[in-house]
Amino acid sequence: MDWQSARKGFKQYLMLEKSLSANSIEAYLHDVLKFENFLISANTPVGPLAIEYNHLLQFVSSLTKIGVAATSQARMISGLRAFYKFLILEDALTNDPTQNLELPRLARKLPEVLSKEEIDKMLNQIDLSKPMGHRDQAIIETLYGCGLRVSELTGLNISEIYSKEEFIKVHGKGNKERLVPIAKSVLKVLNRYINETRVHLKVNKKFSDTTFLNHFGNGLSRISVFKLIKVLAVKAGIQKNISPHTFRHSFATSLVEGGADLRAVQQMLGHESIITTEIYTHLDRKFLKETIALYHPRSKRGRA
């Protein structure tokens, strides 16, 4: 098997088996091609099935020498790991040369989160005397109450809101579906928008089942949600750099701080790996440290 045929098979695997987006597929293929080009430039004409750990180590070393950032290196290594996982699944290989390849240490930046009080401040800026005010209120409540990505929010269908069961069906990354619980208070706000605001819009047939619409009866864009949140944050006097994803982080942090099981949080967020969810345990530890510093008699602040 040569590099071209291996990449072709890998592309089909990412499309059909993993259901990845076009951009993600392109990124994975680019990582493999970059490794292949490195071998050519290093006068190492080795096919994909003859690669050894040493070749990979030399590749990573070359990335460091030319100043490629640790985050970019980590992404490339992940791409190569996925490539060799595919070759093993295809029975083209029995041993994975990337198995012992370590990811560079990354400084984990904790995501920005909002307190309940800050979210309430933003909600208080919404003019509920205007029909679209109820839509905007429902957007904020659903983002925070269900921990949705902005694309999941704009893609939410009315037929997939199960009010009686208190669940919504969400279409996540790779079109993977999951059921997310929705609180009665959030359902109340959401159903009020649907029954009292949306029902009066002239809805484009294409978006007849889409929950969140703009004034023209078309599906709400991600940019519109971003703009709404920025405007509300400014009005509420919130200085943090926030986006729709901030509500997702806030949702997860609230659950972890409240003692929720990490696996349950992983399922609700739709994370493929629990490693992604584990960042919220770091936030939780930070919260615990601050609590001890404030209230424990043996802490420096407590003794001051």
C-alpha positions in Angstrom: 0.0 0.0 0.0 1.4 3.4 -1.0 0.7 6.8 0.6 -1.9 7.9 -2.0 -4.1 4.8 -1.7 -3.7 4.8 2.2 -4.9 8.4 2.3 -7.8 7.7 -0.1 -8.9 4.8 2.2 -8.4 7.0 5.3 -10.6 9.7 3.7 -13.4 7.3 3.1 -13.1 6.0 6.6 -13.4 9.5 8.1 -16.4 10.3 5.9 -18.4 7.0 6.2 -17.4 5.6 9.5 -16.6 8.7 11.6 -19.1 11.1 9.8 -16.7 14.0 10.2 -17.1 17.4 8.6 -15.3 18.3 5.4 -13.0 20.7 7.3 -12.1 18.0 9.9 -11.4 15.5 7.1 -9.2 18.0 5.3 -7.2 18.6 8.5 -6.6 14.9 9.2 -5.4 14.4 5.6 -3.2 17.4 5.8 -1.5 15.9 8.9 -0.7 12.7 7.0 0.5 14.5 3.9 2.8 16.7 6.1 4.4 13.6 7.5 4.8 12.1 4.1 6.4 15.3 2.8 8.8 15.2 5.8 9.9 11.7 4.8 10.6 12.8 1.3 12.6 15.9 2.3 14.6 13.7 4.7 15.4 11.2 1.9 13.5 8.5 3.7 11.4 6.8 1.1 9.3 4.7 3.5 5.7 3.6 2.8 3.0 3.9 5.4 3.1 0.3 6.4 6.9 0.4 7.0 6.9 3.4 9.4 8.6 2.9 12.7 8.5 4.9 16.0 11.9 6.4 15.0 10.5 8.0 11.9 7.7 9.6 13.9 10.1 10.9 16.6 12.2 12.5 13.9 9.1 14.2 12.4 8.1 15.6 15.8 11.6 16.8 16.5 11.7 18.6 13.1 8.4 20.4 14.0 10.0 21.6 17.3 13.1 22.8 15.5 11.1 25.0 13.0 9.0 26.4 15.9 5.7 24.7 15.4 3.5 25.4 18.4 2.8 22.6 20.9 -0.9 22.8 20.1 -0.3 22.3 16.4 2.1 19.4 17.2 -0.5 17.8 19.3 -3.1 18.1 16.6 -0.7 16.5 14.0 0.1 13.6 16.3 -3.6 13.0 16.9 -4.1 13.0 13.1 -1.3 10.4 12.6 -2.8 8.3 15.5 -6.2 8.3 13.8 -4.5 7.3 10.5 -2.7 4.3 12.0 -5.8 3.3 13.9 -7.5 3.1 10.5 -4.8 1.0 9.0 -5.0 -1.4 12.0 -8.8 -1.6 11.6 -8.3 -2.4 7.9 -5.9 -5.3 8.9 -3.1 -3.6 7.0 -1.0 -3.4 10.2 -0.8 -5.3 13.4 1.4 -2.9 15.4 0.7 0.8 15.9 3.9 2.8 15.5 2.2 5.9 17.1 1.4 3.9 20.3 4.4 5.3 22.4 4.4 8.7 20.8 3.7 11.3 23.5 1.7 14.5 23.0 3.6 17.7 24.0 2.6 19.2 27.3 0.0 21.8 26.8 -0.9 24.6 29.1 -4.6 24.1 29.8 -6.4 27.4 29.8 -9.5 27.2 31.9 -12.6 28.4 30.0 -14.4 31.6 31.0 -17.6 30.9 32.9 -20.6 32.9 34.1 -22.1 32.8 37.5 -25.9 32.4 38.0 -26.0 36.1 39.0 -24.3 37.2 35.8 -26.7 35.1 33.7 -29.6 36.6 35.5 -28.2 40.1 34.8 -28.1 39.3 31.1 -31.7 37.9 31.2 -32.9 41.1 32.9 -31.6 43.1 29.9 -34.1 41.4 27.6 -37.2 43.5 26.7 -40.1 41.0 27.2 -42.6 43.6 26.0 -41.3 42.9 22.5 -42.3 39.6 20.8 -38.7 38.6 20.0 -37.8 39.2 23.6 -39.3 35.8 24.5 -37.2 34.2 21.8 -34.0 35.8 23.2 -35.0 34.7 26.7 -35.5 31.1 25.4 -32.1 31.2 23.7 -30.2 32.1 26.9 -32.2 29.7 29.1 -31.7 26.8 26.6 -28.0 27.4 26.2 -27.4 27.5 29.9 -30.1 25.0 30.9 -29.0 22.3 28.5 -25.3 23.1 27.7 -25.8 23.2 24.0 -23.3 24.2 21.3 -24.5 27.1 19.3 -24.9 24.8 16.2 -27.0 22.4 18.3 -29.2 25.3 19.5 -29.8 26.7 15.9 -30.5 23.1 14.7 -33.0 22.2 17.5 -36.3 21.1 16.0 -39.7 21.6 17.6 -40.6 17.9 17.0 -37.5 16.9 19.1 -38.7 18.8 22.2 -40.3 16.2 24.4 -42.1 18.4 27.0 -43.9 15.5 28.7 -40.7 13.5 29.2 -38.6 16.7 29.8 -35.9 15.8 27.2 -34.7 17.3 24.0 -33.0 15.5 21.1 -29.8 17.1 20.1 -27.8 16.7 16.9 -24.1 17.0 17.9 -20.8 16.8 16.1 -20.7 14.2 13.3 -24.5 14.3 13.4 -24.5 12.1 16.5 -27.8 12.3 18.4 -28.2 12.5 22.2 -31.0 13.1 24.6 -30.5 16.0 27.1 -32.7 16.6 30.1 -34.5 20.0 30.1 -35.8 21.6 33.3 -39.4 22.5 33.6 -38.5 26.2 34.0 -36.6 26.2 30.7 -39.4 24.3 29.0 -41.9 26.9 30.2 -39.8 29.7 28.6 -39.2 27.7 25.4 -42.9 26.7 25.0 -44.0 30.3 25.6 -41.8 31.5 22.8 -43.0 28.7 20.5 -46.7 29.2 21.3 -46.8 33.0 21.7 -44.1 34.4 19.4 -43.1 31.9 16.8 -46.7 31.0 15.9 -47.2 34.6 14.6 -44.2 34.5 12.3 -44.5 33.9 8.5 -42.4 30.8 8.5 -40.4 29.7 5.5 -41.4 26.1 4.7 -37.8 25.0 4.8 -37.8 25.9 8.5 -41.2 24.7 9.5 -39.8 22.5 12.2 -36.9 24.7 13.3 -37.3 26.1 16.8 -35.4 29.4 16.7 -36.2 31.7 13.8 -35.4 35.3 12.8 -38.0 38.1 12.0 -38.3 36.8 8.5 -39.3 33.2 9.4 -35.9 31.7 8.5 -33.6 29.7 10.7 -31.6 31.8 13.1 -27.9 32.0 12.2 -25.0 31.3 14.6 -23.8 34.9 14.1 -27.1 36.2 15.3 -26.8 34.3 18.5 -23.2 35.6 19.0 -24.4 39.2 18.4 -27.3 38.8 20.8 -25.0 37.5 23.6 -22.4 40.3 23.1 -25.2 43.0 23.2 -26.7 41.5 26.4 -23.3 41.2 28.1 -22.5 44.9 27.4 -25.9 46.0 28.7 -25.4 43.9 31.8 -22.0 45.4 32.4 -20.2 42.1 32.1 -16.5 42.6 31.3 -15.7 39.0 30.4 -15.1 37.9 26.9 -18.1 35.6 26.4 -19.7 33.7 23.6 -22.5 31.1 23.2 -19.9 28.5 24.3 -19.5 30.3 27.6 -23.0 29.1 28.6 -22.0 25.5 27.8 -18.9 25.9 30.1 -21.1 27.4 32.8 -23.6 24.6 32.5 -20.9 21.9 32.9 -19.2 23.8 35.7 -22.4 24.2 37.7 -23.1 20.5 37.4 -19.6 19.5 38.5 -19.5 22.0 41.4 -22.9 20.6 42.4 -21.4 17.0 42.6 -22.7 15.6 39.3 -21.0 12.4 38.0 -18.4 13.2 35.4 -19.7 10.5 33.1 -23.2 11.9 33.2 -21.8 15.4 32.3 -19.8 13.8 29.5 -23.1 12.3 28.1 -25.0 15.5 28.4 -22.3 17.5 26.6 -21.9 14.9 23.9 -18.1 14.6 24.5 -16.6 11.6 22.7 -13.8 11.3 25.3 -14.1 11.9 29.0 -10.7 13.5 28.8 -12.4 16.6 27.3 -14.9 16.7 30.1 -12.2 16.5 32.8 -11.3 20.2 32.3 -14.3 20.9 34.5 -12.8 19.0 37.4 -9.9 21.5 37.2 -12.5 24.3 37.4 -14.1 22.5 40.4 -10.7 22.2 42.1 -10.1 25.9 41.6 -13.5 26.6 43.2 -12.7 24.4 46.1 -9.3 26.1 46.7 -11.0 29.5 46.7 -13.6 28.2 49.1 -10.9 26.9 51.5 -8.9 30.1 51.2 -11.9 32.2 52.1 -13.4 30.1 54.9 -10.9 27.7 56.4 -9.4 28.9 59.7 -5.9 27.6 58.7 -5.8 29.4 55.4 -3.8 32.6 55.1 -6.9 34.6 54.3 -8.8 32.9 57.1 -6.1 33.9 59.6 -5.8 37.5 58.4 
